[in-house]
Amino acid sequence: MGETAAVEASAAAETAGDRVLTGIDGLDELLGGGVPRGHVITVMGSFGTGKTTFALQFLMQGLINGEKGIFISLEEDVDSVVANAASFGWDLRTYLREKKLHIVKLEPADAKTTVTRIKSELPEFIRKSGATRVAIDSVSLLNMMFADDAERRARLFGLCQQLRSTGATCVFTAEVKDDNPRSSRDGLVEYVSDGVIGLKFNERENGEVQLVLQVIKMRRLRHPRSIKPYSITDEGLDVHGDMEVF
């Protein structure tokens, strides 16, 4: 192998090693090989756009790769999360038994305990478990526990810093404002995240509604900002990167 070819091969290997596949067909191609390793990514959308499915699919790709993961839910209990995944053909119970996956249910009603656990226990839990992928569903509910925007911003920034310190790649899900699908409910999480992916309903002229995705932000990565249609199939999300929205 010539010197130029060797340098190119080394650069390609380094680039591949710095990326994490989401497991979502079409999206990884749009991103040129996945999201940057160690990033905190927010997936924003309204109800029914597949945010939780995105998070589970991201974790499932890691499990298939031999990685470990953590799913933190503020909405569904463990059995509900497992059943949700099973509807897409993803059997999480085996990974739970083998301690390759941990599903943690936090109680939004007990705000003080939940916030304390997130702050004091999560980083160490990630390190001890060996998890390289973490999903929090949803960060919008977590933010509702804080009294005002200043505290929300400080807590959220601190959480992102803690997660980055573990080296894990993380996915937050977040609800959007009713009147602005490009903004999270509190308008904060997109600013502290390394990447933002928007999921929304697009109403066509004929009245039909299609699901569309846009990579709104992704630090340290050139990416197209084009809006692409996607489907929620019996195998998860599938982005149609070769199609245009119409």
Secondary structure, 3 states (H helix, E strand, C coil): CCHHHHHHHHHHHHHHHCEECCCCECHHHHCCCCEECCCEEEEEECCCCCHHHHHHHHHHHHHHCCCCEEEEECCCCHHHHHHHHHCCCCCCHHHHHCCCEEEEECCCCCHHHHHHHHHHCHHHHHHHHCCCEEEEECHHHHHCCCCCHHHHHHHHHHHHHHHHHHCCEEEEEEEEECCEEEEECCCCHHHHCCEEEEEEEEECCCCCEEEEEEEEEECCCCCCCCCEEEEEECCEEEECCCCCCC
